[in-house]
Each structure stands twice: as C-alpha cells, then as structure tokens.
Amino acid sequence: MFHYDRDLKPRKKSYYAFSKNYPGRRTGTKYAIGESRARHKRERNKNILFGVSLVVLFAVVFCVVFVALSLSKKPLEQGGETVAVENGNYHAVYMTPDELAGGIAFDLFRQQLEESGANAVLVDFKTADGNLVFPSTVQTAQDIGACTNAVQTAKDTVQTLQASGYAVIFRIYCFEDALAAAYLPGAAVTEADGKTVWLDDSAQNDGSGWLNPYSDTAKLYLLQIVDDAVSFGADVVLLDGVCFPSGRYLGRAVFAGEAQSTFSRNAVLQDFIEQVKKVTGDVPLAVSMSLSAALSGDRTLYGGGIFDTAADYAAVDFRRNNLPESFKMGDVTYRTDISQEEFINAATSALSARLEENYRTKGILPITDSADDVSFLQNAGIDRYIRIPAETP
C-alpha cells in the first residue's frame, strides 16, 4: 500500500521558458536565478560611487554657503580700508524707512552707499508728522499711536551699518509734530479758547498742528524720544523743527505759558537745546536751520537766531528751494540767479566768520541735495556734509 513519508522533500519543478523563475529572467527579487554575479558587483559599485558623490556634493555646497555667509558679515571696505569717520567729518547720505527695513531695498542702498564715498548715514527717528520710525519704548509714544508704523528691523539694520564702520545720524523732528499735538493733552499750540488745536493752514489744505515750545509736557515727551534715540545707538542726534510755527493763521496761534514765562521765544528754544544736550551727553548734537536763519536769524521761527547754541553742530541747510529772494552772505547779496559755486563760496565764508563770533558751536554740518555741492564745499574747506535728495523733507 502506498505510504507517504513526511521526511521526503518534494522534487523541484522543471523550468519552462514562460516560467517567472526561468534563468536570466528578472523577478520580484533583486536578481533571478542565473543572473551574472559580475553584473551584480558592477551595479553595487555604481551605487557606492553615487552615494560618495552625494556626500562630496553636500560638502562642496556647505563650504560655498559658509564662505558666502562669512563674506556677508565682513565689514564694508573702501579702497581696502574700513569705513570710518575722522575728526567729526561726517559724509552722510539719507536712507529711507523702506531701505531701513532691510531686504532688497537695503541691499541696493548698501551697494550705492559703498560707491558714494560716504562714511555716515542719516535716518529718520521721528518724522515731521510725529510718527516714529523706530519701535520706541517711550510709553507716551505708544499711547498716542506714534509707533504704529515703526520699522521693527530698524535696530538690526543700524547695527549692521555700524559694524561696517558707518556712523548713523538720527533725525528727530521736534515741535513740528501734528500727531502729538492732536493726542497729547496740554502740549499743543491752540486757538484762543485754549482747547482747540491750532493748525498752520486749513484742514482742507492739510494744515498741521504744532507742539508748544512753552509746554513742559511737550518738552518732556521730546526729551524722552531723544533719550530713546541715544539708547538705540545714535552716533549723532540731529534736531529738526526746533522752532515756532509759521503759516497762514499764525495770528490766531496761542502759546499757553508764554505770558507767564520769563523766557523769550529765543530763550525757550535755547533752553530746550541745552536740555537735549544733557540727554545726549557724549553723543554729538546738531540742530537744523536754514542758511538765511543761520546768518541773519529769524524772528518768526526762532525769536532771533539759533546758530550759537549748546549743540555741537549747526546743521545749516544749503538747499535753495526755501531761501528768501535776497539776504546778505557777508559781502555778497544772495540772488536766485547766483551760480551754485559762487553761492557755496560766499555762504561758507560768511558762516566761518560767524563761527569766530561765538564760543559754543564747534562747526557747521551742511545739508545739501547735490553731489556737486559736496565738491564745492570741500573746495571751500568744509569736509563734512549730509546729502538729502531734493524731494525729501
């Protein structure tokens, strides 16, 4: 009788040409029966070579990126030497808030900066409308909404420039401040009722409110802003709008506290500048003014002149768009048709004579909108300037 032996192994089936395991046919396994071992070895070597190539490529890319990052952090150089300011000779150009924010705008500005021969940058810390470009820590500024449009990356950009050797000048508009005038109680120039904020023109013509130079509230706020600018790392603080307002409705303007004060209008501005200088300490302070006001004063804006103040520099505005049609520049009378070179020579000569008359102002820091003016100033012996585009305030 047939007996089944469990210990016997089944015989292998025969191979047919259509069998999936036919020698030489690829299967679901890596190699089918009869596959060449030489081919297996070649493909294994290729896989090893491919893996090594990936490792080498990764190493090369890593090295390139590392070198690029290292070069990007290297201080900017001009002529093989690190940028630097010597003896207070600031060669400054203006940087917009968009450029201050970084990104492509800053990269393009930085390239132009290298080509310009400048060693300093002017940035707005507080604009003429009262908004702060930098994210201020001053509580009052936050309360009135002055920080709403602040550039959050501003400090990083400033530090990048300073690491490259550039001095950074912070411009702060002072009593010209429509925002604080509207929202800071007791700080504004008012109408006769003492409550309505006075405007320098009609609301339809975008008239602006102003802070009252006699207001302690206004001055305290501005001093806090200056202190904030110093804390942010200002190399120079430039004050603008240190003046009384002018405008269409000036006759209606009321300056609360003026009648009770022992300070004249000029004295109250001078005192404010002295207070600012105490805040800035070793950081140089400059005060902006028109050329005509620097030479002859201005009764409306300054109640006299502010060329000689506690500030280190008189930042004299050489831009001709706001100059009166005629005023004296030493022995030369200004005319609108005078050549730019003759204008610069006469103005710098008259200002140099004024510097000899006072004992506090260290020098002038000219403001111009022309690269040609820079050459004219240097030929006249003035080796510092701030260059602001013509369309910029």
Secondary structure, 3 states (H helix, E strand, C coil): CCCCCCCCCCCCCCCCCCCCCCCCCCCCCCCCCCCCHHHHHHHHHHHHHHHHHHHHHHHHHHHHHHHHHHHHCCCCEECCEECCCCCCCCEEEECCHHHHCCHHHHHHHHHHHHHHCCCEEEEEEECCCCCECCCCCCHHHHHCCCCCCCCCCHHHHHHHHHHCCCEEEEEEECCCCHHHHHHCCCCECECCCCCCECCCCCHHHCCCCCECCCCHHHHHHHHHHHHHHHHCCCCEEEEECCCCCCCCCHHHCECCCCCCCCCCHHHHHHHHHHHHHHHHCCCCEEEEEEHHHHHHCEHHHHCECCCCCCCCEEEEECCHHHCCCCCEECCEECCCCCCHHHHHHHHHHHHHHHHCCCCCCCEECCEECCHHHHHHHHHCCCCCEEECCCCCC
